[in-house]
Amino acid sequence: MSVLPDELWRRIFEIGIRCSKLTYRDLCCISISCRSLKTVASDDELWTALLSSDFPAKFQSSLSDFTSSPSFKTLYRDRFVRDRDRKLLAHRRAVLRIESQIAQSAIKIKTIRIRSGQEVKKFNATLAELSNLQDARRSSVALNVWQPEVIRGWQKQIVEQCVVPIESRINALEMELKLCEQQIDGFNRDYKDEKRKLDAAKEQLAYMKYHPLQDQGSKRTGVDQSNITRKKLKKCFNSPEIKW
């Protein structure tokens, strides 16, 4: 440290900030290494460059607030805290929005299951009635040929129990079966689509809770998230806070 003058160190730090290689974390770490570097790292010109680099849209308004701050380092810290709080609130709103989507998807899936079950019951009832009518039609045809009296009486009884025209009712039931099949297929497609949306929302929610301050514009795949170990999670939570 004694070999290089403070001005040269300041110039090195300025180049690092200008090239986006030196961050506020780096300056904070440098400032606790020794007294000389602490003085250099606390220079207002460095923190002004960081302020304009990290908060370009709010840089002019930050300059107007400089009169109430003892240094640009303190001004950067205040701006950083406000920006962090803003991101936390935005993250919380996004989490609540996704949780609401998950709840709505769960309700839709439950409704689809109920309606699909009702349609399946209707399909089974229609199928059973169609089977009985087909038996009655076969018995009606069999009455025209010679058969033993016992079998003939049983078939005649089946025909007499049918109080509606057999052919027209069979056609109606066959049409109803086709409609039921279409309804069930539609419910199955809706269920798969809604389940896919629910799984995607749960995956996104898990990712957002793991990375509370990361930009949500860049999404990662579920395979990447499943490979995150508990060791990394523990390291993330146990990381020390920045010393300004």
N, C-alpha and C positions, 0 to 999 in steps of 0.2 A: 504493500500500500504506500510505503514511503517513497517508492521509486517514481510513481506517477503523481503529478499534481492534481489538485481538486478540479481544476478547469478541464483537464483532459478526461477525468472520470465523468464529469458532467456532460462533456461532448459525446462520450461513448454512450451514456444513458439516453441522450437526446436522439442519437442515431438509432438506438434500439427501439425507442418509442415510435419514431417516424417510420421504421420498417415493420411495425407491429410485432416485434419480437420480444419486447419488454412490456409487461403488464403491471398493473397496480400491485398484484401479489408479489411480483419480483422486486419492486421497489420497497415494499414493506419488509420482505425478507432481507434485502440488502441493508436496510436501515438498522437492523438489529445485529448486524455482523460486527461492527466496530463504530466508534464515535465519529471518526472522520467520514466514513461512508454514510452514516446517519445524517450528518450535516449536508452532504452532497445530495442524498436521496430525498431530502426534505425541501429542496430548492423549488421555489414557486414556478420557475420556468418549466421544469419537468412536469409538475402536476398540472400546469396550464395546458401543456401539450397532451397529456393524458385526458384531461377534461374535454378538450376539443376533439380528441380521437374517439373516446368512448361515448360521449354525449354530444355529437355534432349538432343535432337539432335544438338542443337546449343550452348551447354554449353561450349565446348572447345573453339569455336570461340569467345564466349563472354568473356572468360578469357583473350584471346589475346587483346581484346579491353579495358581491365580494366585500362591500363596505361593512356588512354585518358578520363577516367571517374573518378570523385572525390570519388565515393563510389559505392558499389554493389547495393545500392538502386537506385542510378541514372542510373546505368547500366541496372538494371531490368526495370526501367521506359522506357529507350530508346528501349530496346528489346520489351517491351510490345507495345509501340507505333508503331514500325515497323511491329510487328505481326498483330496488329489491322488494320493497313493500308493495309497489304497484304490480310487479310480476307475481308476487304471492297471491294478491287479490284476484288477478286475472287467472292464475292457475286454479284457485279455489272455485271461481265461477265456472271454469271449464270442467272441473271435476263434478260439480253439481249438475251441469248440463248433461254430462255423459251418464251420471247415475240416474238422472231422470229418463234418459233414453233407454237405459237398461230396464228400469221399472216398467216403462211403456211396452217394451218388447216382451217382457215376461208376461204382462197382462194379455197382449195379443196372442202369444203362444198358448196361454191357458184357454183363451176363447176359441182359438183354432182347434185345439184338442177336444173341447166340449162339442163344438159343432161337427167335427169329424166323427166323433163317437156317435152322435145322434144320426148322422147320415149312414154310418155303418149299420146301426140297428135297423134303420129304415130299409136299407139294402137287403139285410138278412130276412126281414119280415116279407118284403116283396118277393124275394127268391123262394121263400117257403110257400107263399100263396101261389106263385107261378108253378111250382112243382106239383101242388095239389090239383091245380086246374089241368095241367098236362096229364096227370093220372086220370082225371075225369074224362078228358078227351079220348084217351086210349081206351077207357072203359066203354065210352059211347060207341067207338068204332067196333069194339069186340062184341057188342050186343048183336051186331048184324051177322055174326057167324055162329055156328053151333058150338056150344060149350056145355059142360056139366051144369046141372041146375044150381048147385051150390055156388060155383064160381060166377054163374050168370046172375044169381041173386045179389051177390056181393058187388059186382060191377054195376048192376042196376041201382043199388043203394047209393053208390058213389055219384052216379049221374044225377040222381034225384036230389042229392044234397046241394048241388050247384044251382043257385037260384038266379044266376045271371048268364047271359049268353057267353058260352065258353070262348069262342074264337075272338070276339071283340075284347073280352077281358084279358085274354092272353096277349093280344097285341098291345093293349094299354100297359100291362105289366112289363112287357119287354122294353117298351119305350121308357118306362119309369126306371127300369134297371140301368139303361144306358145313361139316363140323366144322373142317377146316383153315382155311377162310376165316374162320370165327368166331375161331379161335385167333389168326390173323394180325391180324385187326382189333383183338382185345384187346391184343396185343403193341404194335400201333401206338398205341393209346390210352395204354397204360402208358408207352410211350417219350415221348410228347408231355408227359404229366403230369410225369414224372421230369425231363425236359429243362427244363420250365418251373420246377420247383423248383430245379434246379441253377443256372439263369441268375439266379433271384432271390437265391439264396444267394451267388453270385459278386458280384452287384451290391451286396448288403448288406455283404459282406466288403470290397469296394473302398471303400465309403463309410466303414466303421468305421476302416480304415487311414488314410484321409485326415483324419478327424476323431477322433483317439484319445481326447480328453477330453470329447467332446460327448455329451449324454444320448442313449442309443439308443432311448428311447421315441418320439422324433419321427423318423419315417422320411421320406426324400425320394424322389422318383421318379427313375427312371433318366435321364429327359430332363434334369433339373436337374443330375445328376452329370456327364453328358457335356458340359455347357456350362462346366464349371470349367476354367479355363485354367492352363497351366503357370506363368504369371506370378504368379497368386495362390498357387500351391503354393510357389514360390520365396520370395514375400513372407512366407508363413506360417513357413517354416523359418528365414528370416533375421531374424525379429523379435527385438529385444533382450529380455533377461530383465528382470524387475521388480527394481528396487532398493528393498529394504526400508529 
